[in-house]
Amino acid sequence: MPSLALSAAPWLLPAPAWLAAGLAAHLGWFAACEKLFPRTAAPSRLARQSSGPLATAATAAPAAALSSPPPRTGASDFQPLPVLAVFQETEDISSFRMLRPESFEFAAGQFLTVRVQVDGKPLVRCYSISSAPEATGYLEISVKRQGVVSGTLHSTIRPGSMLAIKGPNGKFTYPAGDDRPIVFLAGGVGITPLMSMFRHAVAAEPMRPVRLLYSVRNEKHITFRHELDWIAERHPQAKVVVVTSEGPFPIGHFAGRINETLVRQFVPDLAGSIFMICGPGPMMDGMRQMLALLGVPEPQVRHEAFEAAIAMSKDESAPAARAVPQRAAAPAPGAVAGAGPRLTLRQSGVTVTVQREQSLLEAAEAAGAAIPSSCRAGVCMTCRTQLLDGDVDCSSDSLDEDDRAAGYVLPCVSWATGDCTLDA
């Protein structure tokens, strides 16, 4: 009402003085409104307009309950982020939207490490970011309900909850700086990092041809279904092909699995395209073999290296991961025959002898020292620890040059080559 009265005053009293006073008061009123009623980020409804009760979103957290998260201090530090909303995408997949710190940057395809408390114990798992880097004010992870940690997220996290996250990490990222067509091959929940890339592609490179071939069990398991349809309708350079292995088969979708015929049909330039694959291990192996038979050069085929996340999809309660080569620990100079190198954990005040074929993480755990870990495959970076003294053989390429220069190693895939000390 004050705004309406002030805007009408110059017309009722057209004198120049009243006109100037009215405009000044009008602008002052809007400035006061901005102070009294600040705008808060609200969940976008674009991708959440699915039909049926399962697709409804949880109510967004009240603005008063949320505070701006602390500045990001590095990919190795956990920081609590408030949850803005929870969206149920399918029967067993939900997206958790968190307030994004202003300084938080990531590349489409990277993942976060999430820490939750289960029975009083901290547990960590890694989840791909499904939102695009262009998304303003929020981050999303899309999680399938399975195992201990993901089950805890589904059952306990609500708008207004806090999630401790670390990252981002991961080298399976959108191929920027390249105008060649992109083909995403997704299987099941493997859609999550590719969805971040797909969203990024249409936002950042709207002229670049992009194809998404998405394989699921049946219609109920199509994640992001309505958003995918929306993107395909509004972006002529983007094509979405959904393949279901079980009926009923929706109109416009394909029955069976992704095969050579479908790829040839929807990818006109096989040899000139970049392929990004993410899904269960057998699916990725099959796709790579198929593309090789189709003549796609191997350097143009990239797949999600975070195999631990795929292994955990079967049994998240166990530390499943890809097989890593075992190393025989070299004895320290002057050590007694048969004795291995000595590992000292400075913070824990523990010194332990590293046995043959034992990683530094395994040696620390055997001594009762807790080094946070998740994938145990040198990928998720959860166990990243600084080497204070000595030499180790770290077989992972996940560490960047800055990490290595600062002396960081990944104990889960590091073997002692002599006595050494970790800051753990």
C-alpha positions as CSV (number, residue, x, y, z in Angstrom):
1,M,0.0,0.0,0.0
2,P,2.7,2.6,0.8
3,S,4.4,1.8,-2.5
4,L,1.1,2.3,-4.4
5,A,0.3,5.5,-2.7
6,L,3.8,6.9,-3.3
7,S,3.6,6.0,-7.0
8,A,0.3,7.7,-7.4
9,A,1.2,10.9,-5.6
10,P,3.0,12.6,-8.6
11,W,-0.1,12.0,-10.7
12,L,-2.5,13.5,-8.2
13,L,-0.1,16.5,-7.5
14,P,1.8,17.1,-10.7
15,A,3.9,19.9,-9.4
16,P,7.6,19.4,-10.0
17,A,8.3,19.4,-6.3
18,W,5.8,16.6,-5.6
19,L,7.1,14.6,-8.6
20,A,10.7,14.7,-7.3
21,A,9.5,13.9,-3.7
22,G,7.3,11.1,-4.9
23,L,10.1,9.4,-7.0
24,A,12.6,9.7,-4.1
25,A,10.1,8.2,-1.6
26,H,9.3,5.5,-4.1
27,L,12.9,4.5,-4.5
28,G,13.4,4.7,-0.8
29,W,10.5,2.3,-0.2
30,F,12.0,-0.3,-2.5
31,A,15.4,0.0,-0.8
32,A,13.8,-0.5,2.5
33,C,12.0,-3.6,1.2
34,E,15.3,-5.1,0.1
35,K,16.7,-4.7,3.6
36,L,13.6,-5.9,5.4
37,F,12.8,-8.8,3.1
38,P,16.0,-10.1,1.4
39,R,15.6,-12.6,-1.4
40,T,16.6,-16.2,-0.8
41,A,17.5,-18.9,-3.2
42,A,14.4,-21.0,-4.0
43,P,14.5,-24.5,-5.5
44,S,13.9,-24.4,-9.2
45,R,10.8,-26.4,-10.2
46,L,11.8,-27.0,-13.8
47,A,13.1,-30.5,-13.4
48,R,10.8,-31.4,-10.5
49,Q,7.4,-31.4,-12.3
50,S,7.1,-35.2,-12.5
51,S,3.7,-36.8,-12.2
52,G,2.7,-38.9,-9.3
53,P,3.3,-38.8,-5.5
54,L,7.0,-39.9,-5.7
55,A,8.1,-36.9,-7.6
56,T,7.1,-34.2,-5.1
57,A,9.8,-32.1,-3.5
58,A,10.2,-31.6,0.1
59,T,9.4,-28.1,1.3
60,A,12.3,-25.7,1.1
61,A,14.0,-24.8,4.3
62,P,12.9,-21.5,5.8
63,A,15.3,-18.6,5.1
64,A,15.7,-17.9,8.8
65,A,17.0,-21.4,9.4
66,L,19.8,-21.0,6.9
67,S,23.0,-19.1,7.2
68,S,25.7,-18.6,4.7
69,P,28.3,-21.4,4.9
70,P,31.9,-20.5,5.8
71,P,34.2,-19.7,2.9
72,R,35.7,-22.8,1.2
73,T,39.2,-23.4,2.6
74,G,40.3,-26.1,0.4
75,A,39.3,-29.4,-1.2
76,S,40.7,-31.4,1.8
77,D,38.5,-29.8,4.5
78,F,35.0,-30.8,5.4
79,Q,32.6,-27.9,5.7
80,P,28.9,-28.0,6.7
81,L,26.4,-26.8,4.2
82,P,22.7,-26.3,4.9
83,V,20.2,-28.4,2.8
84,L,17.7,-26.2,0.9
85,A,15.5,-28.9,-0.5
86,V,15.2,-32.7,-1.1
87,F,13.7,-33.9,-4.4
88,Q,12.5,-37.5,-4.9
89,E,13.5,-38.3,-8.4
90,T,12.5,-42.0,-8.5
91,E,11.5,-44.6,-6.0
92,D,15.0,-45.0,-4.8
93,I,16.9,-41.9,-6.0
94,S,16.7,-38.5,-4.3
95,S,18.5,-35.2,-5.0
96,F,19.8,-33.2,-2.1
97,R,20.1,-29.5,-2.8
98,M,22.6,-27.6,-0.6
99,L,23.5,-23.9,-0.3
100,R,26.5,-23.3,-2.4
101,P,29.3,-21.2,-1.0
102,E,30.2,-18.2,-3.1
103,S,33.8,-19.3,-3.5
104,F,32.9,-22.9,-4.4
105,E,34.0,-23.9,-8.0
106,F,33.8,-27.3,-9.6
107,A,33.9,-28.9,-13.1
108,A,30.9,-30.7,-14.4
109,G,31.5,-34.4,-13.6
110,Q,33.4,-34.0,-10.3
111,F,32.2,-35.5,-7.0
112,L,31.9,-34.6,-3.4
113,T,32.9,-36.5,-0.3
114,V,30.0,-36.5,2.2
115,R,30.4,-37.3,5.9
116,V,27.5,-38.4,8.1
117,Q,27.2,-39.8,11.6
118,V,25.9,-43.3,11.9
119,D,25.5,-44.8,15.5
120,G,27.9,-42.1,16.7
121,K,30.6,-42.9,14.2
122,P,31.6,-40.7,11.2
123,L,31.2,-42.5,7.8
124,V,32.1,-41.0,4.5
125,R,31.0,-41.7,0.9
126,C,31.5,-40.0,-2.4
127,Y,28.7,-38.8,-4.6
128,S,28.8,-37.1,-8.0
129,I,27.5,-33.6,-8.3
130,S,24.5,-33.7,-10.5
131,S,23.9,-29.9,-10.8
132,A,25.7,-27.8,-13.4
133,P,28.4,-25.3,-12.5
134,E,26.1,-22.6,-13.8
135,A,23.5,-23.3,-11.1
136,T,23.4,-20.2,-9.0
137,G,23.4,-20.5,-5.2
138,Y,23.1,-24.3,-4.9
139,L,24.8,-27.7,-5.3
140,E,23.0,-31.0,-5.8
141,I,24.0,-34.6,-5.3
142,S,21.6,-37.4,-6.5
143,V,21.8,-40.5,-4.3
144,K,20.4,-44.0,-4.7
145,R,19.1,-45.5,-1.5
146,Q,21.3,-48.5,-0.8
147,G,23.7,-49.3,2.0
148,V,24.4,-47.5,5.3
149,V,25.3,-44.0,4.3
150,S,22.9,-43.4,1.4
151,G,20.2,-45.0,3.5
152,T,21.0,-42.5,6.3
153,L,20.8,-39.6,3.9
154,H,17.4,-40.7,2.6
155,S,15.9,-41.3,6.0
156,T,17.3,-38.4,8.0
157,I,18.3,-35.5,5.8
158,R,15.5,-32.8,5.4
159,P,15.4,-29.2,4.4
160,G,17.3,-27.3,7.1
161,S,19.7,-30.2,7.9
162,M,23.4,-29.7,7.6
163,L,25.6,-31.9,5.4
164,A,29.4,-32.0,5.8
165,I,31.0,-32.1,2.4
166,K,34.6,-32.1,1.1
167,G,35.8,-31.5,-2.4
168,P,35.3,-31.3,-5.2
169,N,37.5,-34.0,-6.7
170,G,37.7,-36.2,-9.8
171,K,39.2,-36.0,-13.2
172,F,36.2,-37.4,-15.2
173,T,35.0,-34.0,-16.3
174,Y,33.4,-32.2,-19.2
175,P,35.7,-31.9,-22.2
176,A,35.9,-28.1,-22.5
177,G,37.8,-26.3,-25.2
178,D,36.8,-28.8,-27.8
179,D,34.0,-28.3,-30.4
180,R,33.6,-32.0,-31.3
181,P,30.2,-33.6,-30.6
182,I,29.8,-35.2,-27.2
183,V,28.0,-38.5,-26.6
184,F,27.1,-39.5,-23.1
185,L,26.4,-43.2,-22.4
186,A,24.7,-43.6,-19.0
187,G,23.6,-46.7,-17.1
188,G,21.4,-46.5,-14.1
189,V,22.6,-44.1,-11.4
190,G,25.6,-43.4,-13.5
191,I,23.5,-40.7,-15.0
192,T,24.5,-38.3,-12.1
193,P,27.9,-37.0,-13.3
194,L,26.7,-37.1,-16.9
195,M,23.6,-35.0,-16.0
196,S,25.9,-32.3,-14.6
197,M,27.8,-32.4,-17.9
198,F,24.6,-32.4,-20.0
199,R,23.2,-29.4,-18.1
200,H,26.5,-27.7,-18.5
201,A,26.7,-28.4,-22.2
202,V,23.4,-26.8,-23.1
203,A,24.1,-23.8,-20.9
204,A,27.7,-23.1,-21.8
205,E,28.0,-24.4,-25.3
206,P,24.5,-24.2,-26.9
207,M,25.8,-24.8,-30.4
208,R,27.7,-27.9,-29.6
209,P,26.0,-31.2,-30.6
210,V,25.4,-33.4,-27.6
211,R,23.7,-36.8,-27.3
212,L,22.6,-38.7,-24.2
213,L,22.0,-42.4,-24.5
214,Y,20.5,-43.5,-21.2
215,S,19.9,-47.2,-20.2
216,V,17.6,-48.0,-17.3
217,R,15.7,-51.1,-16.1
218,N,12.2,-49.7,-16.7
219,E,10.2,-46.5,-16.9
220,K,10.1,-46.0,-13.1
221,H,13.9,-45.8,-13.0
222,I,14.2,-42.8,-15.4
223,T,15.9,-40.2,-13.3
224,F,15.5,-36.5,-14.3
225,R,12.9,-37.6,-16.8
226,H,11.0,-34.4,-17.2
227,E,14.0,-32.2,-17.3
228,L,15.6,-34.4,-20.0
229,D,12.4,-34.0,-22.1
230,W,12.4,-30.3,-21.5
231,I,16.0,-29.9,-22.6
232,A,15.5,-32.0,-25.7
233,E,12.4,-30.0,-26.7
234,R,14.1,-26.6,-26.3
235,H,17.7,-27.3,-27.5
236,P,17.8,-28.7,-31.1
237,Q,21.5,-29.6,-30.7
238,A,20.6,-31.9,-27.8
239,K,19.2,-35.4,-28.3
240,V,18.0,-37.8,-25.5
241,V,17.6,-41.5,-26.2
242,V,16.2,-43.6,-23.3
243,V,16.5,-47.4,-23.5
244,T,14.6,-49.6,-21.1
245,S,15.3,-53.3,-20.6
246,E,11.9,-54.2,-19.1
247,G,8.4,-53.3,-20.1
248,P,6.1,-51.5,-20.3
249,F,7.9,-49.5,-23.0
250,P,6.9,-45.8,-23.1
251,I,6.2,-44.2,-26.5
252,G,9.4,-42.7,-27.9
253,H,11.7,-44.9,-25.8
254,F,13.6,-48.0,-27.0
255,A,13.5,-51.5,-25.7
256,G,16.5,-53.5,-24.8
257,R,20.0,-52.1,-24.2
258,I,22.3,-49.6,-25.8
259,N,23.8,-51.4,-28.9
260,E,25.6,-50.7,-32.1
261,T,22.4,-50.1,-34.0
262,L,21.3,-47.3,-31.7
263,V,24.7,-45.7,-31.6
264,R,25.0,-45.7,-35.3
265,Q,21.5,-44.3,-35.6
266,F,21.9,-41.4,-33.3
267,V,25.6,-40.6,-33.6
268,P,26.3,-39.6,-37.2
269,D,30.0,-38.9,-36.7
270,L,31.3,-41.8,-34.7
271,A,35.0,-41.2,-35.4
272,G,34.7,-37.5,-34.7
273,S,32.8,-37.6,-31.4
274,I,33.9,-37.7,-27.8
275,F,32.2,-40.5,-25.7
276,M,31.8,-40.2,-21.9
277,I,30.6,-43.4,-20.2
278,C,29.4,-43.9,-16.6
279,G,27.5,-46.8,-15.2
280,P,28.0,-50.3,-13.7
281,G,31.4,-51.9,-14.4
282,P,30.1,-54.5,-16.9
283,M,28.1,-51.9,-18.8
284,M,31.1,-49.7,-19.2
285,D,33.3,-52.6,-20.3
286,G,30.6,-53.5,-22.9
287,M,30.4,-49.9,-24.2
288,R,34.1,-49.6,-24.6
289,Q,34.3,-52.9,-26.5
290,M,31.4,-51.8,-28.7
291,L,32.9,-48.4,-29.5
292,A,36.2,-50.1,-30.4
293,L,34.4,-52.3,-32.9
294,L,32.7,-49.3,-34.3
295,G,36.1,-47.7,-35.0
296,V,36.0,-45.0,-32.3
297,P,39.6,-44.0,-31.5
298,E,40.4,-45.0,-27.9
299,P,41.6,-41.5,-26.8
300,Q,38.1,-40.3,-27.6
301,V,36.5,-42.7,-25.1
302,R,36.5,-41.6,-21.5
303,H,34.8,-43.3,-18.6
304,E,34.2,-42.6,-14.9
305,A,37.3,-43.8,-13.1
306,F,35.5,-43.7,-9.7
307,E,34.9,-47.4,-9.7
308,A,34.6,-47.5,-5.9
309,A,31.3,-45.7,-6.2
310,I,30.0,-48.3,-8.6
311,A,31.2,-51.1,-6.4
312,M,29.4,-49.5,-3.4
313,S,26.2,-49.5,-5.3
314,K,26.0,-53.2,-4.6
315,D,27.0,-53.2,-1.0
316,E,27.8,-49.8,0.5
317,S,28.4,-51.3,3.9
318,A,31.6,-53.0,2.7
319,P,34.8,-51.1,1.5
320,A,34.4,-52.4,-2.0
321,A,36.7,-51.0,-4.6
322,R,38.7,-51.8,-7.7
323,A,41.6,-54.1,-7.2
324,V,44.9,-52.3,-6.6
325,P,48.3,-53.8,-7.1
326,Q,50.0,-55.0,-3.9
327,R,53.5,-54.0,-3.2
328,A,56.2,-55.7,-1.1
329,A,57.4,-53.1,1.4
330,A,61.2,-52.6,1.1
331,P,63.1,-52.9,4.4
332,A,64.4,-49.7,5.9
333,P,68.2,-49.3,5.8
334,G,69.8,-51.0,8.8
335,A,66.6,-52.8,9.7
336,V,66.6,-56.2,11.2
337,A,66.2,-59.0,8.6
338,G,62.5,-59.8,8.3
339,A,61.3,-56.6,9.8
340,G,59.5,-54.0,7.6
341,P,59.7,-50.2,7.5
342,R,58.4,-48.3,10.5
343,L,55.4,-46.0,10.1
344,T,55.0,-43.2,12.6
345,L,51.6,-41.4,12.9
346,R,52.5,-38.1,14.6
347,Q,49.0,-37.0,15.7
348,S,48.1,-40.5,17.0
349,G,51.4,-41.0,18.7
350,V,51.7,-44.5,17.2
351,T,54.6,-46.3,15.5
352,V,54.0,-49.5,13.7
353,T,55.9,-51.9,11.5
354,V,54.5,-52.1,8.0
355,Q,54.1,-55.7,6.9
356,R,54.7,-57.0,3.4
357,E,51.9,-56.2,0.9
358,Q,50.4,-53.8,3.4
359,S,49.4,-50.3,2.5
360,L,50.0,-47.4,4.8
361,L,46.3,-47.2,5.5
362,E,46.1,-50.9,6.4
363,A,49.1,-50.6,8.6
364,A,47.6,-47.6,10.4
365,E,44.3,-49.4,10.9
366,A,46.0,-52.5,12.2
367,A,47.6,-50.3,14.9
368,G,44.2,-48.8,15.9
369,A,44.8,-45.4,14.3
370,A,41.9,-43.9,12.4
371,I,42.7,-42.3,9.0
372,P,39.4,-41.3,7.3
373,S,38.9,-43.3,4.1
374,S,36.2,-44.3,1.6
375,C,37.1,-45.8,-1.7
376,R,40.4,-47.5,-0.8
377,A,41.3,-47.2,-4.4
378,G,43.2,-43.9,-4.6
379,V,40.3,-42.0,-6.2
380,C,38.1,-40.2,-3.6
381,M,40.9,-38.4,-1.8
382,T,39.3,-38.9,1.6
383,C,42.5,-40.4,3.1
384,R,44.7,-37.6,1.7
385,T,47.5,-37.1,4.4
386,Q,50.7,-35.2,4.5
387,L,54.0,-37.2,4.5
388,L,56.2,-35.5,7.0
389,D,59.3,-37.6,6.6
390,G,60.6,-40.6,4.6
391,D,59.7,-41.9,1.2
392,V,56.6,-43.8,0.0
393,D,55.4,-45.2,-3.3
394,C,52.0,-43.6,-4.0
395,S,50.4,-45.3,-7.1
396,S,47.5,-42.9,-7.5
397,D,47.3,-40.1,-10.1
398,S,44.4,-38.3,-8.3
399,L,46.8,-35.9,-6.5
400,D,47.6,-32.8,-8.4
401,E,51.0,-31.1,-8.6
402,D,50.3,-28.8,-5.7
403,D,49.4,-31.7,-3.5
404,R,52.5,-33.6,-4.4
405,A,54.7,-30.6,-3.9
406,A,53.2,-30.1,-0.4
407,G,54.0,-33.8,0.4
408,Y,50.5,-35.2,0.4
409,V,50.0,-38.9,-0.3
410,L,47.0,-41.3,-0.4
411,P,47.7,-43.9,2.3
412,C,45.2,-46.4,0.8
413,V,47.4,-46.8,-2.3
414,S,50.8,-45.9,-0.7
415,W,53.5,-48.3,0.3
416,A,56.5,-47.6,2.5
417,T,59.9,-47.8,0.8
418,G,61.6,-47.0,4.1
419,D,60.7,-45.5,7.6
420,C,58.2,-42.7,7.2
421,T,56.0,-40.4,9.2
422,L,52.5,-39.3,8.4
423,D,50.6,-36.3,9.9
424,A,47.8,-38.5,11.2
